[in-house]
Amino acid sequence: MSAAVYANPVCLSKSSAKRMACADTERLSGASERNMTTFAPVQEARDFLEQNPDIELIELFIIDANGMPRGKLLHREELLALYESGRPLPSTMLGLSILGEDVENSGLVWEVGDIDCRAYPLPGSLVRLPWRQIPTAAVQVSMHPTEGLPATPADPRQLLIRVIERLQADGFHPVMACELEFYLLDQKRDANGRPQPALDADGGRPHQTQVYGLRELEQIEPFLKDLYEACKAQGIPVRTAISEYAPGQVEITLEHGPALAAMDQAVRYKRLVKGVAHRHGMQACFMAKPFAEIAGTGMHMHVSVADAQGRNLFASEDPAGTPLLRQAVGGMLASLHESLLMFCPNANSYRRFQANSYAPLAPTWGVDNRTVSLRIPGGPANTRHVEHRICGADANPYLAAAAILAGIHRGLREQLDPGAPVEGNGYAQATTLLPTEWSASIQALESSPWAREAFGAEFLKVFLAVKRAEYRQFMGEVGEQDWRWYLSNA
């Protein structure tokens, strides 16, 4: 709910932004491609092993279409080989459903013989996992542009890179920040088998909503202490923590930076939150709507574009920003329906859309207005940016960012007019609503010529195959709600 830490985007070369950007300027290991697909030099691994002699295991992971980390657990002596020559990963790893099952229509299973595709480590991603009992580190990998074929087009991070490169070719350098809400749940279910909020530090269980409550933050202080320490150790710049709109619901903001680096941090932060929570006997839940009667969880994305010198092109004394900002908003609104599946990828995602819930329902924008989908926060002129409020916390940050930036690029190229900003209650003034049904979003993305051009047919083939397989399996499952509604009444 709060605004992400979004300082002056001019300062891209300073502090944490410099640390994030430097990872994207390393050489491409073992290849001649001169793009943003850069991999870590082997010296990084040598230095890490020397500085961490106790590390025994290395968790290698790649982010799949659902935003899930998948990979292998390596022994210490395997690390240098990973950096020197990459690691073969099966093509199916990037075509799995959220349940971890092969999706045959993805084209990454039988027709390519589940071929091995080579992935390489990302600079700066080799870090300790302080919550693990065995001394363990983690390293994130991404598919190589050529050695990773045929899985490379399905790699969500590679998609984001392609979208960013097209923006940069036109002189626009995207700056982003991600703020993720989550629930802290007990690892044990209640007497009815339902999830329940985690115990407070004093042994009680929160049952009331205290938005912005300070006592609520005090009660999770042991968790927050370990979380902040782990983030510091991993170089993730976390900032403000607040108690959100429901018992056990928390939000911690991340600092802005170059779009790719910011999304790298978001996916690693999510993994870190889950690990620290598990160490404390809790489950960190990023499900969009885990409880029907209380608030859902969102992922607000803050975005602006800078020029090659780092100057914010949205900066203006006008609270509504520059003409470029309004064109960017126009592009995001024009492509919102077609890209909604990348913001709300699961059946549960659509349960979050309810009036007067701070979850947006319509393609609307406004200035300092939390009842619209695209909000221009207040603040100094040089911090002017857009807060994209549509994503659920279950969205894949790479794919969500790619869809946002592709929409912005559309607006800038076509100089789209978003119309007048909404003033007052955006829920009451909405004339066109977003689709709140999973299958409609799948169909909208599948039938969109704009999406095919923006994201590529190869990526869409895999992503849509995964989502259609999940849809069929989800709708084919008979459970408690069916029995309550129809067992006796039909």
N, C-alpha and C positions, 0 to 999 in steps of 0.2 A: 504494500500500500504506500509506503514512503517512497520518496524519490531516491534513485540510485545516486551514489557519489559521482557527480558529473561536474568536475571542475572545468576550467578553461581548456578546450581542446587544442589551443595553440601549444600547450605544454606537452606535446607528444613525445618529445625527446628527453623528458626529465623523469626522475624518480621511477615509479613502477612502470609507467608507460615505456620508458627506455628499456627496462628489463624485458617487457613483453615484446617490444619491437625487435630487439636484438636477435631473438630466436628466429625471426622471419628474414634475417639478412645473412644467415650462414650459407655456406656453399651447399650445393646439391651433391650429396655423397654418391659417388660411383656412377654419375650420369652427366650428360651435357646440357640438360634442360635448364633454361635460365628463367624460371618463373618462381612463384611463391612456394612451390613444393620443395622445401628445403629440409634436409635431414642432418642429424647431429654427427659431428666428427668423432672418430674413435677416441680421441684424447679426452673427451668428456667422460667416457666410461672408465678410462684408466685413472683419471683424477678421482672419480667417485669411489672406485674400489680402494684406492689408497687412503682416502679420507674416511672410509667406512669399512674397516677391516672385519667387523662383526657380521656384516650382512651375509646371509646364507642363501636366501631365495630372491628371485626377481619375478614380479608379476608383470608379464607383458600383456597389454590390452589394446584393442582397437574399438572404436565406437561404431555400432551398427545403425541401421535405419531407425530403430526404435530408441536410440540414445543409450542402449545398454552396452556396458563394457564387456567384451568377450576376448578370450585369449588363452594364455598358457602360463604355467608356473615353471620358471627356469631355475637352474642352479647357478650359483655364483660364477662358476667357470665357463658358463655358456654366454656370458654377457658380452665379452669382447667380440666373439664371432657374430653376434647380432648386429653390432655397430659396424663391423668390417664388411659384412656381406648380406645383411638383412636376414629375415626369417621367413620361410615359406609358411603361408597360412592357406587353408582350403578356401576355394572360391565360395563355398556355401556359407562361410562365416558371415558374409555381408548380405545373405539372402534368407536369413532365418526369421521366423515369426517371433512375436514377443514371448511365446512359450518355448522358444528354442528348437522349433521343428523346421525341417527343410520345406521350402516353398518351391515346388517343381517348376511352376510357371515363371519363376524369376530368371530362368535361363542360366543359372549358376550351379545347377545340379547335374543332371544326367547328360545334357547335350554338350557340356564341356568336360565331362568325366570327373567332376569335383576336383578340378585342376588346382595345383598349388600356385598361389600368387604371392609375390615377394613384397614384404612390408619392411620399412626402415624406421628407426627411432626418431622422434621429434626432439629438437634441441630444447634443453631445459626441463624436460619431462621426467628425467630420472631422479626420483625422490624417495626418501624413506617413508614407510607406512608405520607411524608410531603406535598405532593401536594393535598391531599384530603381535602375537606371542613369540613366534619365531622371528628373529631379525630379518625383515623383508623390505624390499624396495619395489617400486613400480616404475614402469616406463611405458609411455604411450607411443604407439606406432601408427603409421598411415601407409596406405598402398602407394607403391612407386608408380609414377605416371605411365611407364611402359612395362617394367618388370612385373607390375601388379595386375596386368590385364589377365582375364576379362573383368575382374572384380573392381578395378579402379573407378569406373564410372559410378559404381554403387557406393563408394566410400563417401559418407556425408561430408567429411572435412574437405575432400577433393572438390565436391560440388561447391562448397562455400568459396574455395580458392578461385574456381572458375568465374563465379559471379563477381567477386572482388576485383579480379584482373580486368574484367570488362568495364567496371566502373573506373578503375584507375587509368585505363586506356583513354577515357574521355576526360581525365584530369580531376576525378573525384576520389578522395581517399576516405573511406568510411571509418567512423569512430563509434564504438558501441560500449554499452555496459549492460549487464544482466542482473536482475534481482529475482531471486527464487524464494517463494514461500514453501514451507513444509510443515508437516505435523510430526511431533515427537510422540510416538505410541509405545505402549508397553509391548514387550515381546510376547507376553502372555495374553490370550483373549479373555473376555469376561465370561460369566457363567453361561451365556447364550451363544458363545463362540464368536462374538463380534469384537472388532478392534476397539481398544479403549486408550484414552490418554495415558501417557507414562506417569509414574509416581513422581510427585515433587520431592525435593531434597529432604523435606520434613516428614515424608512418608505418606502424605495425603495424595488424593487424586483430584486434579482440577475438574470442576464441573460447570463453572460459570465463565462467561466471556468477559474478559477485561482487556479491551483493545488499548494498546499503549501502557499496559500495566507494568509498573516497575517491580512489584513483588513477584510477578510471574517470571521475570528475568532472573531475579535473585534465586528463585526455586530451581532453576536449571543452571546455576552458576558452575557446578562441577563440569557439566557438559560443555558450557561455553568456554570455560578456561582451557580445556583440552582442545576444543575446536580452534580457538584463536591461536594456540601454540602450534597446532598442526598446520594451520594455514600459513603462519609465519615461516615455519620450517620449509614449506613447499613453495614459498614465494607468491602466495595468493593474497592479494590486497583486500581483505575483508574490512568492512567499516561498521556502519550503524546496525545495531540489533534492536528489533522491536517485537513486542508481543502483539500478535495479530488478532483477528476477529473471532477466534474460537479457542476453546481450551486446548492447550498443547500446540497451538499454531504459532510459528516463529518465522520471521523474515530477517535475513542479514544481507546487507547490500555489498556489492562488489564495485571497485573503482573502474572507471572507464579507460579505454585504450584502443589501439588499432583493432579492427573488428575480428580478425582471425585470432589474435592473441587473447582477446576478451572471451571469445567462445571456447578456446582451449582451456582457459581458466574456469569457465563455467562448468564444463563437463568434469574436470578434475575436482572442483569444489563439491559437486554433487556426490561423487564417489567418496570424497573425504568425509562429508557430513554423515553418510550412511555408515562408514567404518567407525567413526568416533561414537556415534549413537549406539552401535552394536556393542562396543566396548563398555558402555554404561548400562547395558541391559535394556536398551530401547531400540525401536525401529524408526528410522527417519523415512517418512512416507511422502512421496512427491506425486501421489495420485491426484488427479484434478478434482475429484469430488468424492472423498472417502466416506462422507456422512451426508445423508439427505437433508438433515434438518439444520445444519450449520454451514459455515463458509467453505467454499472451494479454495483451491490453491492455484495461484497464477504464477506466470513467469513474465514479468514486465521487461521489455527490451527498450533501452534508451539509445537513440541513434542520431548522429549528425554526419555531415560530410565536410572534409577539410580540403584545402588546395595542397599543392606539392610542398609548400612551406609550412604546413600545419595550421593555417588560418581557418577558423570556423566559417564556412560559407553560409551558415544559417544565422550568424551573429547579427543582431539588430536591436536597436532601442525599442522598436515596435514589438510588443509582447507576442504578436502573431508571426514574427520572424521575417525573413527576407522572401522575395519572390521565389527563390530556389527552394526554400523550405516549403512554401505552399505547393510548389510543383511536386516535390517529393511526397507530400501528403496526398496530393491528387493521384499520384501513381500507386501509392499503397492502397488507397480506397478503391481505385479502379480494378486492382488485381486481388482484392481481399477475398472475394468469393472463390476464385479459382485456386488460391493458395491456402485456403482455410485448413485443409487436411494436414498441412505441414505445421500449423499452429495448434491444431486440435486433432491428434492422430488416432485416438482410440475411442471406443464406444463410450467409455466413462467420461471422456472430455466434454461431451455435449450436455451432461447433467449439470455442469457448472453454470450454464447460461440461464440465469434467472433475473428478473427485473429487480432493481434496487438492491443488488448484491455486489456492486462494484465489478461485476463481470459484464463486459460490454455486449450489447445485443444487436447493434446496427453499425453500418459503415458511416460513422460520424467522426467529426473532429472538433476540437475546441481549445480555448486558451485557459490553462489552469482549471480544468473541469474534469472531475473523475467519473462523470456519467457518460463519457464518450469513449470510443475505441482508440482514437489517436489524440493524445493530450500534449499540448505545448506547455511544459512547466514554466512557472515564473522564475525569476532570478536575474542576475546580471546579464547584460546583452551578450557578452562573449561566451556564455554557457547555453545559449539558445539551442534547443534540440527537440526531438519528438520522443514521447514515451508511448510505445506500442503496447497496448494493454490486453491484447486478445489471447495470447498463448496461455495454455494451461501449464502447470509445472511439469506435466508429463511429456511435454514436447522435447524433441531433440534440439538443443541449442544451435547446432550447425545448420540443420535444415530450416529452422525458424529464421535464423539470421539470413540465410540464403534467399528465402522467400521475401523477407522485408527489403533486403537490398536490391533484389531484382525488381520489386515494385517501385522502389525509389528511382532506379535507373530508368524505368519506363516513364515515370512522371517527368524526370528531367529531360529525357530525349524528346518526349511529345509535348512538353510544356503544359501539362494537364492542370486544370483549374479545379480545386477541391470544393468550390462554392464557399458560402459564408460559414464561419465557425458557429457551432451551436452555443447558445448562451442559456444558462439555467438547466433544467432537468432534461438531460438528453434521452432518458428512457421514455418520457412522456411525448417528446417531439419526434421520435423515430418514425419514419414513414416506410422505410425498407428494412427488414430484419435479416440478420444472418441466418443461414440454414442451421437448424439445431438437430440435425439428423446425420449420423455418420455416413450412411450410404450416399446421401446427396453430395457430401463433400468429396467422396471418392469419385463420383461421377463428374463433378465439376472440374476436378484436376485432370481426369482422364480425357475429357472432351475439349480441353483448352488449347488452342493453337499457341497462345502466348506462353503458357507453361512449357509446351514442347520446345519452343525456341529458347526460353530462359533457362531451363534445367536440363534439356537434352533428352532425346528419346530413350537412350540406354539407361539413364538413371530412372526415368519414369517407369520403364518396363519392370525394373526390380521393385521399386517402392510400391507401385500400384499392385503388383502381384502379391507382395507381402500383405498389404492392407486388405485386399480382396479375400485372401486366404483366411486372415484373422476374422474378417466380417462373417464369412460363411461358418466358421467354427463357432464364433460367439453366438450367432443367431440359431445355430443348431443345438445349442446346449439347453437342456430342460432343467430348471432348478426351483428353488423355493418360491420365487415370485409367481411362476407359472402355477404351482400347486395352490398358492393362496388365492389367486385370482380365478382359476378355472377348474380346479379339481371337482368342486361340488356345484359350481354355478353354471358351467357350460352345458 
